[in-house]
Amino acid sequence: MSFKRRAWLTLGAVVLGGGGVVSYAVASPSSDGDAVGQAKRPVKVFSLALKGTAAGKRELPRTETQQFSLVGVTWTGVTRKLDGRAQVRTRSLETGEWSAWRDLEVDTDPLEDPEPGMRGASEPLWVGPSDGIEAQVLHEDGSAAALPPGLKTTLVDPGVVTNAEAKAAAAEPAGFVAEPAAFAADVTPSPTPTPTATATTPTPRPSTVPKPDIVSRAQWGADESLSPDPSEYNADVKAVFVHHTDGAPYECTDSAAIVRGIYAYHTTPVDKGGNGWNDIGYNFLVDKCGTIFEGRKGGVDLPVLGAHTYGWNRESAGVAVLGDYATAGASNGALASVARIAAWKLGQYNADPATTVQLKSGATQTNYMKASFTAGNLYTFQRISAHRDGYNSECPGDGLYAQLPTIRAWASGPVQGLKVASVGGAALSGSTYYTKGAISVKWSATTPGSLIKSFDLLVDGKVAATAAGTATSASVTLPAGSHSVAVQAVHQSGKTTATAALTVVADTTAPVFTANPTLSLRTGTVNTTAVPVTLGWKATDDKALKETRLTSPQTAVFGPTWTANNRTSNSGTASTWSLTAYDVAGNYRTASAAYTPVILQETSAVKTGTWTARSSTSYLGGKSYSSGSKGASLSWTFTGRSASWVVSRASTSGQAYVYVDGVKVSTIDLKYSSTLYRQAIWTKTWSSSAKHTVKIVVVGTSGRPTITTDGLVYIN
């Protein structure tokens, strides 16, 4: 929080509720002495009376006051209910802006054992550092019925008490407001006394779950002189009631001050503006950052009798979440801490937070949902219940009330929402993961890590690795073979849950090429530098083949079922075709083979019959042979493993016979609707390279006898 500095002597005034003005002098802080000591400021409480303006209404006109951060309304008669609406608006000390009107919760629980002189009171409202207030109380229905006498607004400045706060305040550039000497109640912190022992003080019991970190009363700055009465104890803790404290948004650095303010509001004597109670009502308080504060004194590990849920205090503990949760829910940090403190307290008495329990009513009343209770009778409650479940109050607000099932689940266990997020070092194929051996399993859970004891990585049903409850991953190296892998979460209660088992195969065997890369000629358009070919191969794996990658002389990736792919290859140049097969685990093997496509021009063929040379840039090498003479032939002899005949095609083209090594193997019709050049129209591939002769013979087709040949391509 920030405060304004004043470095001179000045006069100020506080306008009190009765209309009087109290003058005071403000002196600048001394430049001598310890900075931390200067920064400390005691808790202060004062009250301003509400004026009667009409029947059924009381108000405090807009009034400048001394600094305060928490406000409430009190009235004469501790057992009398305020049948009306109390509202306040305050002026920010930092900005000078006035807030909107805020309602005070007046449906507060009556004290079960009130003492003479105690005052009735609204719930306190945290408003942040302020120096002005306006208040009004009126009947909700606008009637003129009388309001309780002695209505006052109680203002609390929680001060700067702890060393941590003092250091923070001393470090701020604007952090000091000089206080008037006439401040009504100066609640100066005193040394913490040793609690008065009684004959009924129970012995602390161990819990089934770990104890969370708790900020002690001394740490948050409780002035123990305000609650001198000895603590009272219950026989046990059967249930935990959840509350909220209401109030404006706050920073977690203000949480101790908020707790201190509530404590001062409850315990300051009546004649000094407080309620005159013997202690703060809650057993524990939790802020939005998840910090847990000790509430009512007597020992956090003992069943201290609180004053939080009318009619049910004798068998329960009360936990209040700082803030207003009428609509919005509490943070996960707050929920986790409520779950932890509730589980710890209930665990001291072997009570499962997810179960129900019967509690004996200490009062005849009706709760918020209009359920009626009769004193002395037993009623069923959730082990973790809300204030409204036992009393006619909106507390802890609709937002937080809706989160109670989450609190119960987190407190009781097992861990909620556990799932595997990923398996690092492994690849998924279908429903199976494959790895070379080392894997890192990542997981997530909706239960906070502070409620989780540990995580186990299970391999084939046995614990292979253990991680802390805040961890999100663990690693293990699997032996070769198929394994079931799961994540098991151990809740702080000892309850366990596990993810569905994943199948993970550890594989170190590389794929095998059962057929090395081969290159064969295919039909298509031939250029002097690019020949249409088919690359063939066959790769297998003993587990699961992932892909085959072509790495040279071109690059491509093929799926696991591919065994061939159409490509083009440079002619006249030896090219090494390299393929690498990968299995899903990441093992791989490479196979390579070199091939050279060669173009044989028509001029290199052995001719029979009449052939006419033709010239055009559309032909291979710019020339071709044409013949319409029946029986005319061209023969090429080569050593290779694949061959293709290259021709021109047109609507007037005729037919030709193809002979391989003296045997007629095909009749090819070159007729086509449009004119095409350099077409590999016929191909032949052998299992290995050898010497072959390919001969083409003109058929002399009636009406279109002519054929035009552009050469032969082979691969050696």
C-alpha positions in Angstrom: 0.0 0.0 0.0 1.2 3.6 -0.6 0.9 6.5 1.9 1.5 10.2 1.5 4.4 11.8 3.3 4.3 15.1 5.1 7.5 16.7 6.3 6.2 19.6 8.2 4.1 20.5 11.3 0.5 21.0 10.3 -2.9 21.2 11.8 -5.7 18.9 10.9 -9.2 18.0 12.0 -11.4 14.9 12.3 -15.1 15.4 11.9 -16.8 13.1 14.4 -20.3 11.7 14.0 -21.8 14.0 16.6 -20.8 17.0 14.6 -17.8 18.0 16.8 -14.4 18.8 15.4 -11.2 17.4 17.1 -8.1 19.4 16.2 -4.8 17.7 16.1 -1.2 18.4 15.3 0.8 16.3 12.8 4.6 16.3 13.1 7.0 15.1 10.5 8.9 11.9 11.2 12.3 12.3 12.8 15.2 11.7 10.6 17.0 9.9 13.4 16.5 6.3 14.5 15.9 3.0 12.8 14.0 3.1 9.5 12.1 0.0 10.2 11.0 1.3 13.6 9.8 4.5 12.0 7.8 2.6 9.4 5.9 0.6 12.0 2.4 1.9 12.9 0.1 0.5 15.5 -3.4 -0.9 14.9 -6.0 1.7 15.5 -9.8 1.5 15.9 -12.4 4.3 16.2 -16.1 4.8 15.5 -18.4 7.4 14.2 -22.1 7.6 15.1 -24.8 7.5 12.5 -27.3 10.3 12.8 -31.0 9.8 12.7 -32.5 11.6 9.7 -35.9 10.0 9.5 -37.7 7.0 10.9 -36.1 3.8 9.6 -32.9 5.5 8.4 -29.6 6.4 9.8 -26.7 8.0 8.0 -23.2 9.4 8.3 -22.7 12.3 5.8 -19.5 12.4 3.8 -16.8 12.7 6.4 -13.1 13.2 6.4 -11.4 10.8 8.8 -8.1 9.5 9.9 -6.6 6.6 7.9 -8.4 3.3 7.9 -8.7 0.2 5.7 -11.6 -1.8 7.1 -15.1 -0.7 8.0 -18.2 -2.2 9.7 -21.4 -1.2 11.3 -22.2 -1.9 14.9 -25.3 -1.4 17.1 -26.5 -1.8 20.7 -27.6 -5.3 21.5 -25.5 -8.2 20.5 -28.5 -10.5 20.0 -30.5 -8.0 18.0 -30.6 -8.5 14.2 -30.2 -5.5 12.0 -33.2 -5.7 9.8 -32.0 -3.4 7.1 -29.4 -2.5 4.5 -26.1 -1.0 5.5 -24.0 0.7 2.9 -20.7 2.6 2.9 -18.6 4.4 0.4 -15.0 5.4 1.0 -12.4 7.8 -0.3 -9.1 6.3 -1.4 -6.1 7.6 0.5 -3.9 7.2 -2.6 -6.1 8.6 -5.4 -8.6 10.8 -3.5 -11.4 9.1 -5.5 -14.7 8.0 -3.8 -15.8 4.4 -4.3 -19.2 3.3 -5.3 -21.7 2.3 -2.6 -20.9 -1.1 -1.1 -23.2 -3.3 0.9 -22.2 -4.6 4.3 -23.3 -8.1 5.1 -25.5 -7.8 8.1 -26.9 -11.3 8.3 -24.2 -12.3 10.6 -24.2 -15.2 13.0 -25.3 -14.4 16.6 -22.8 -15.3 19.3 -23.7 -18.5 21.0 -22.5 -17.2 24.4 -22.8 -13.4 24.3 -21.5 -11.4 27.2 -23.2 -8.3 28.6 -22.3 -5.1 26.7 -21.3 -6.8 23.5 -22.6 -5.1 20.3 -24.2 -6.5 17.3 -22.1 -6.0 14.2 -22.1 -6.4 10.4 -19.3 -8.4 8.8 -16.2 -6.2 8.4 -15.5 -4.9 4.9 -12.0 -4.4 3.6 -11.9 -1.1 1.6 -8.1 -0.5 1.3 -6.3 2.6 2.7 -8.9 5.4 3.0 -9.4 8.7 4.7 -13.1 9.5 4.1 -16.4 7.7 4.6 -20.1 8.0 4.0 -22.6 5.5 5.4 -26.3 4.9 5.6 -28.5 2.2 7.1 -32.2 1.9 6.1 -34.9 -0.7 6.1 -34.6 -2.9 3.0 -38.3 -2.5 2.3 -38.3 1.2 2.9 -40.5 1.0 6.0 -40.3 3.4 8.9 -39.8 0.8 11.5 -37.2 1.6 14.1 -33.6 0.6 13.6 -31.4 -0.6 16.5 -30.1 2.2 18.7 -26.5 3.2 18.9 -25.7 2.6 15.2 -22.0 3.4 14.5 -19.5 2.8 11.8 -16.3 1.2 13.1 -13.1 2.0 11.2 -10.0 0.0 11.6 -6.5 1.0 10.5 -4.6 -2.4 10.7 -1.4 -0.4 10.8 2.1 -1.6 10.0 3.1 -4.2 12.6 5.3 -7.0 11.4 8.9 -6.5 10.4 8.2 -7.6 6.9 5.5 -5.0 6.5 7.8 -2.3 8.1 10.6 -3.1 5.7 8.2 -2.8 2.7 6.7 0.4 4.0 10.2 1.9 4.7 11.2 1.1 1.1 8.3 2.9 -0.5 8.9 6.5 -1.7 5.6 7.6 -0.3 4.8 5.6 2.8 4.1 7.6 5.9 1.0 9.4 7.2 1.4 11.1 10.5 -1.3 10.1 12.9 -3.4 12.5 15.1 -2.8 12.3 18.8 -6.5 12.1 19.4 -6.9 8.7 17.5 -9.6 6.8 19.5 -8.2 3.4 20.2 -4.5 2.8 19.9 -4.1 -1.0 19.8 -0.4 -1.3 20.5 1.0 -4.8 19.8 2.3 -6.4 23.0 4.5 -9.4 23.5 2.7 -12.7 22.8 1.8 -14.3 26.1 1.9 -18.0 26.7 -1.7 -19.3 26.2 -3.3 -20.1 29.5 -3.4 -23.8 30.0 -6.6 -25.4 31.1 -7.4 -28.8 32.5 -9.3 -29.6 29.3 -6.6 -28.8 26.8 -6.4 -31.8 24.5 -3.3 -33.5 23.2 -2.5 -32.7 19.5 -3.3 -35.7 17.2 -1.4 -36.7 14.2 -3.1 -36.3 10.8 -3.4 -38.7 7.9 -2.1 -36.0 5.6 0.8 -33.5 5.8 0.3 -30.2 7.7 0.4 -27.2 5.3 2.5 -24.1 6.1 0.5 -21.7 8.3 1.3 -18.1 9.1 1.2 -17.9 12.9 -0.6 -15.2 14.9 2.7 -13.7 15.9 3.8 -13.6 12.2 0.7 -11.7 11.1 0.9 -9.4 14.0 -1.8 -10.4 16.4 -1.9 -8.3 19.6 -2.5 -11.1 22.1 -3.5 -8.6 24.8 -6.8 -8.2 23.0 -7.8 -11.8 23.6 -6.7 -12.6 27.2 -9.3 -15.3 27.8 -8.1 -18.9 27.7 -9.0 -21.0 24.6 -11.9 -23.4 24.6 -11.7 -26.7 22.9 -14.1 -29.1 21.2 -13.8 -32.9 21.5 -13.0 -33.2 17.8 -13.4 -31.7 14.3 -16.1 -33.5 12.3 -16.6 -30.9 9.6 -15.1 -27.8 8.1 -17.3 -24.8 7.2 -16.0 -22.5 4.4 -16.6 -18.7 4.5 -15.6 -15.6 2.7 -14.8 -12.3 4.3 -16.2 -9.9 1.6 -14.4 -6.7 0.7 -12.7 -4.9 -2.1 -10.0 -6.4 -4.3 -6.7 -6.6 -2.5 -3.0 -7.4 -3.0 -1.6 -10.4 -1.2 0.9 -8.2 0.5 -2.1 -6.7 2.4 -3.4 -10.1 3.6 -1.8 -10.0 7.0 -3.2 -6.5 7.5 -6.7 -7.7 6.5 -6.5 -10.5 9.0 -5.3 -8.1 11.6 -8.1 -5.7 10.8 -10.7 -8.4 11.2 -9.2 -9.4 14.5 -9.1 -5.8 15.8 -12.7 -5.3 14.7 -13.9 -8.3 16.6 -11.9 -7.8 19.8 -11.5 -4.1 20.4 -13.6 -3.2 23.5 -17.1 -1.8 22.9 -16.3 1.6 24.4 -13.4 2.0 21.8 -15.5 1.1 18.8 -15.0 -2.7 18.6 -17.3 -5.7 19.1 -15.7 -6.7 22.4 -15.4 -10.4 21.3 -12.8 -12.6 22.9 -11.0 -13.5 19.6 -11.3 -13.6 15.9 -14.1 -16.0 14.9 -12.4 -18.2 12.2 -10.0 -20.9 12.9 -8.1 -20.2 9.7 -8.1 -17.6 7.0 -6.8 -18.1 3.4 -5.9 -15.4 0.9 -6.2 -15.5 -2.9 -2.5 -16.4 -3.2 -3.1 -19.5 -1.1 -1.4 -18.3 2.1 -3.0 -19.8 5.2 -3.2 -17.7 8.4 -3.8 -19.0 11.9 -7.1 -17.6 13.2 -8.5 -18.2 16.6 -5.7 -18.9 19.1 -5.3 -22.1 21.0 -3.1 -24.2 18.7 -3.6 -24.9 15.0 -3.2 -28.6 15.7 -6.0 -28.6 18.4 -9.8 -28.6 18.0 -10.2 -24.9 19.0 -13.8 -23.8 19.5 -14.5 -21.1 16.9 -17.3 -18.6 16.4 -18.0 -18.9 12.7 -21.1 -20.9 12.0 -24.0 -20.4 14.5 -25.3 -23.7 15.9 -22.5 -25.8 14.5 -19.3 -24.5 16.1 -19.0 -27.4 18.7 -18.0 -30.0 16.2 -16.3 -28.1 13.4 -13.6 -25.7 12.3 -14.1 -22.6 10.2 -12.0 -21.4 7.2 -12.5 -18.0 5.7 -11.2 -17.0 2.2 -10.3 -13.4 2.1 -12.3 -11.5 -0.5 -15.8 -11.3 -2.1 -17.0 -14.4 -4.0 -20.6 -13.5 -4.5 -20.2 -14.0 -8.2 -16.7 -14.9 -9.2 -15.0 -18.0 -7.9 -11.8 -18.1 -5.8 -8.4 -18.7 -7.2 -7.0 -22.2 -7.6 -4.3 -21.2 -5.0 -7.0 -20.4 -2.5 -9.0 -23.5 -3.2 -5.9 -25.7 -2.9 -5.1 -24.2 0.5 -8.6 -24.6 1.8 -8.5 -28.2 0.6 -5.1 -28.7 2.4 -6.1 -27.2 5.7 -9.5 -29.0 5.7 -7.9 -32.3 4.8 -5.3 -31.9 7.6 -7.8 -31.0 10.3 -10.2 -33.8 9.3 -7.3 -36.2 8.9 -6.5 -35.7 12.6 -9.8 -37.5 13.3 -9.6 -40.0 10.4 -12.4 -38.3 8.5 -12.5 -38.5 4.7 -13.2 -34.9 3.3 -15.4 -36.4 0.6 -17.8 -38.1 3.0 -20.8 -36.9 5.0 -21.3 -36.7 8.7 -24.1 -36.1 11.2 -23.8 -33.0 13.3 -25.8 -32.1 16.4 -27.6 -28.8 16.0 -26.8 -26.2 18.7 -29.6 -23.9 17.8 -33.1 -23.9 16.3 -32.8 -22.0 13.0 -33.3 -22.1 9.2 -30.4 -22.0 6.7 -30.0 -20.1 3.5 -31.8 -22.8 1.5 -34.7 -22.7 4.0 -33.8 -26.0 5.5 -34.9 -26.1 9.2 -32.9 -27.3 12.1 -33.9 -28.0 15.7 -31.5 -27.7 18.6 -30.3 -31.1 19.8 -31.2 -33.1 16.7 -28.7 -34.7 14.3 -28.4 -33.5 10.6 -26.3 -34.7 7.7 -23.6 -32.4 6.3 -20.8 -32.7 3.9 -17.5 -32.9 5.7 -16.6 -29.7 3.9 -19.7 -27.5 3.9 -20.4 -23.8 3.4 -21.5 -21.3 6.0 -24.9 -21.1 4.2 -25.4 -24.8 4.6 -25.7 -24.2 8.4 -26.9 -20.6 8.7 -29.1 -18.2 6.8 -26.3 -16.3 5.1 -25.2 -16.0 1.5 -21.6 -16.7 2.7 -19.4 -17.8 1.0 -21.0 -16.4 -2.1 -22.3 -18.2 -5.1 -18.9 -18.3 -6.8 -17.1 -20.0 -4.0 -20.1 -22.2 -3.1 -20.0 -23.7 -6.6 -16.4 -24.6 -6.1 -16.9 -26.7 -2.9 -17.1 -30.0 -4.9 -13.7 -29.2 -6.3 -12.3 -28.5 -2.8 -13.8 -31.8 -1.5 -12.3 -33.7 -4.4 -8.9 -32.1 -4.0 -8.9 -32.6 -0.3 -10.0 -36.2 -0.4 -8.3 -37.6 -3.4 -7.5 -39.4 -5.5 -5.8 -37.0 -7.9 -8.3 -35.5 -10.4 -7.8 -35.1 -14.1 -4.7 -37.2 -14.4 -3.7 -37.8 -18.1 -0.6 -38.3 -20.1 0.2 -35.3 -22.2 3.1 -36.7 -24.3 5.7 -39.4 -24.6 9.0 -37.8 -25.5 11.6 -39.9 -27.3 8.9 -42.0 -28.9 6.7 -41.8 -31.9 3.1 -42.8 -32.1 1.9 -45.2 -34.8 -1.8 -46.1 -34.5 -2.2 -46.7 -30.8 1.4 -47.8 -30.1 4.4 -45.8 -29.2 7.8 -46.8 -30.6 11.2 -45.8 -29.1 14.8 -46.8 -29.2 14.6 -47.1 -25.4 14.8 -43.8 -23.5 11.4 -42.0 -23.0 10.2 -39.0 -21.1 6.6 -39.1 -20.1 4.8 -35.8 -19.4 1.5 -35.6 -17.6 -1.0 -33.2 -16.2 -3.6 -33.2 -13.4 -6.2 -30.8 -12.2 -5.5 -31.5 -8.6 -2.8 -29.0 -7.5 0.7 -30.4 -6.8 0.6 -29.2 -3.2 -2.0 -31.9 -2.5 -0.1 -34.7 -4.3 2.5 -36.8 -2.6 4.2 -38.2 -5.6 3.9 -39.5 -9.2 5.1 -43.0 -10.2 6.0 -44.0 -13.7 4.8 -47.6 -14.1 6.3 -50.0 -16.6 4.6 -53.3 -16.9 2.8 -52.6 -13.6 5.9 -51.9 -11.6 7.3 -48.5 -10.4 10.2 -47.6 -12.7 10.6 -44.0 -11.6 9.2 -41.7 -8.9 8.8 -37.9 -9.1 7.6 -35.2 -6.7 4.0 -34.2 -6.4 4.8 -30.9 -8.2 6.6 -32.7 -11.1 5.1 -33.0 -14.6 7.4 -35.5 -16.1 9.7 -38.5 -15.5 12.2 -40.4 -17.7 13.0 -44.1 -18.0 15.0 -46.3 -20.4 13.0 -49.4 -21.6 14.6 -52.7 -22.5 13.8 -54.1 -25.9 10.3 -55.4 -26.4 6.7 -54.3 -25.9 5.7 -52.7 -22.6 2.7 -51.1 -20.8 3.5 -47.7 -19.5 1.2 -45.6 -17.2 1.5 -42.7 -14.7 0.3 -43.3 -11.2 -0.5 -40.3 -8.9 -0.3 -40.7 -5.1 -2.6 -38.2 -3.3 -1.4 -36.9 0.0 -4.2 -39.1 1.6 -2.5 -42.2 0.1 -5.2 -42.8 -2.5 -3.8 -43.6 -5.9 -5.1 -43.3 -9.4 -3.4 -44.2 -12.7 -3.8 -43.3 -16.4 -4.8 -45.9 -18.9 -1.7 -48.0 -19.9 0.0 -47.0 -23.1 1.7 -49.6 -25.3 5.4 -48.6 -25.8 7.7 -50.8 -27.9 11.4 -50.4 -27.4 13.1 -51.3 -30.7 16.7 -51.1 -31.7 16.6 -53.1 -34.9 17.0 -51.1 -38.1 14.8 -51.7 -41.1 15.9 -54.0 -44.0 15.9 -53.4 -47.7 14.6 -56.6 -49.2 15.0 -54.9 -52.6 17.7 -52.3 -53.2 16.9 -49.2 -55.2 16.4 -50.0 -58.9 15.8 -47.6 -61.8 13.7 -48.6 -64.8 12.5 -46.6 -67.9 8.9 -45.7 -68.2 6.6 -44.1 -70.8 6.5 -40.4 -71.1 8.2 -37.4 -72.7 12.0 -37.7 -73.2 14.4 -34.8 -73.3 18.1 -34.8 -74.0 18.7 -34.1 -70.3 15.7 -35.7 -68.6 14.5 -39.3 -69.0 11.3 -40.6 -67.4 12.1 -43.4 -65.0 10.6 -45.4 -62.2 12.5 -45.8 -58.9 11.7 -49.0 -57.2 12.6 -50.5 -53.8 11.3 -52.6 -50.9 11.9 -51.9 -47.2 10.5 -53.7 -44.2 10.9 -53.6 -40.4 10.3 -56.2 -37.8 8.1 -53.7 -35.8 6.8 -50.8 -37.8 8.2 -49.0 -40.8 7.6 -45.3 -40.7 8.9 -44.0 -44.0 11.5 -44.1 -46.8 13.4 -41.0 -47.7 15.1 -40.3 -51.1 18.2 -38.4 -50.3 20.1 -38.5 -53.7 20.2 -37.3 -56.4 16.8 -35.8 -55.5 14.9 -35.6 -52.2 11.5 -37.0 -51.4 9.7 -38.8 -48.5 7.5 -41.9 -49.1 5.1 -43.6 -46.8 5.7 -47.1 -45.3 3.7 -48.9 -48.0 5.4 -47.3 -51.0 7.7 -49.4 -53.2 8.0 -47.3 -56.3 7.9 -43.7 -57.5 8.0 -42.0 -60.9 10.9 -39.7 -61.3 13.1 -38.3 -64.1 16.9 -38.9 -64.4 19.7 -37.1 -66.2 20.8 -38.8 -69.3 24.4 -39.6 -70.0 25.4 -39.2 -66.4 25.8 -41.8 -63.7 23.6 -40.9 -60.7 23.6 -42.6 -57.3 20.1 -43.2 -56.0 20.2 -43.3 -52.2 17.2 -44.3 -50.0 17.0 -44.4 -46.2 14.3 -46.4 -44.5 13.2 -45.4 -41.0 11.1 -47.3 -38.5 8.8 -45.6 -36.1 11.3 -46.0 -33.3 13.8 -43.9 -35.2 16.2 -46.7 -36.4 17.2 -46.5 -40.0 19.2 -48.1 -42.8 20.4 -46.8 -46.1 20.7 -48.5 -49.5 22.2 -47.0 -52.7 22.6 -47.9 -56.4 24.1 -46.0 -59.4 22.5 -45.9 -62.9 23.1 -44.1 -66.2 20.4 -43.5 -68.7 21.8 -43.5 -72.3 20.1 -42.0 -75.4 20.8 -43.9 -78.7 20.0 -41.7 -81.7 18.3 -43.2 -84.7 21.5 -42.7 -86.7 23.2 -45.4 -84.5 20.7 -48.0 -85.5 21.2 -50.7 -88.2 18.8 -49.9 -91.0 16.9 -52.0 -93.5 14.5 -50.7 -96.1 13.9 -47.0 -96.9 14.2 -44.3 -94.2 14.0 -40.6 -94.6 15.9 -38.2 -92.3 13.9 -35.3 -90.9 15.1 -32.1 -89.1 13.2 -30.2 -86.4 14.0 -28.8 -83.0 11.1 -30.9 -81.7 13.2 -34.1 -82.3 15.9 -35.5 -80.0 19.1 -34.0 -81.3 17.1 -32.1 -83.9 16.7 -35.1 -86.3 14.6 -38.2 -86.7 14.0 -41.1 -89.2 10.7 -41.6 -91.0 9.5 -44.6 -93.1 6.3 -45.8 -94.7 7.9 -48.8 -96.4 6.4 -52.1 -95.1 9.2 -54.2 -93.6 11.7 -51.4 -93.2 13.5 -51.8 -89.8 15.9 -50.3 -87.3 17.9 -52.3 -84.8 19.9 -51.1 -81.7 22.2 -53.4 -79.7 23.2 -52.3 -76.1 24.1 -53.7 -72.7 21.6 -52.7 -70.1 18.7 -53.6 -67.9 15.9 -51.4 -69.2 15.0 -49.9 -72.6 12.4 -47.6 -74.1 11.6 -46.7 -77.8 11.2 -43.0 -78.5 8.9 -41.9 -81.3 6.7 -39.1 -82.7 2.9 -39.5 -82.8 0.1 -38.0 -84.9 -3.3 -38.8 -86.3 -1.7 -40.1 -89.5 1.0 -42.3 -87.8 1.0 -46.0 -88.5 2.0 -49.1 -86.6 5.3 -51.0 -85.9 6.3 -54.4 -84.6 8.8 -54.6 -81.7 11.3 -57.4 -81.5 13.5 -58.1 -78.6 16.5 -60.4 -79.1 14.9 -61.7 -82.3 11.5 -62.4 -80.7 8.4 -60.3 -81.6 7.0 -58.9 -78.4 4.6 -56.2 -79.3 2.7 -54.3 -82.0 2.6 -50.6 -81.3 0.1 -48.2 -82.9 1.6 -44.6 -83.1 -1.7 -43.0 -84.0 -2.8 -40.1 -81.7 -5.3 -37.4 -82.0 -2.7 -34.6 -81.7 0.9 -34.4 -82.6 3.4 -35.5 -79.9 7.2 -35.6 -80.0 9.9 -37.5 -78.1 7.5 -40.0 -76.7 8.8 -43.1 -74.9 5.9 -45.3 -76.1 7.2 -48.8 -75.3 9.5 -50.0 -72.4 11.1 -53.2 -71.3 13.0 -54.0 -68.1 15.0 -57.0 -67.2 16.0 -58.3 -63.7 19.7 -57.6 -64.4 21.9 -55.9 -67.0 22.7 -57.9 -70.1 23.3 -57.5 -73.9 20.1 -57.0 -75.9 18.9 -56.1 -79.3 15.7 -54.2 -79.9 14.4 -54.0 -83.5 11.4 -52.0 -84.8 9.7 -53.0 -88.1 7.3 -50.9 -90.2 3.9 -52.6 -90.5 2.7 -50.5 -93.5 -0.7 -49.8 -92.0 -3.3 -49.1 -94.8 -3.9 -45.4 -95.2 -1.3 -44.4 -92.7 1.8 -46.5 -93.2 4.4 -43.9 -91.9 6.2 -44.1 -88.6 8.7 -41.6 -87.2 11.3 -42.9 -84.7 13.5 -40.6 -82.5 15.9 -43.2 -81.0 16.2 -45.6 -78.1 17.0 -45.1 -74.4 18.5 -47.7 -72.2 19.9 -47.9 -68.6 23.2 -49.6 -68.0 
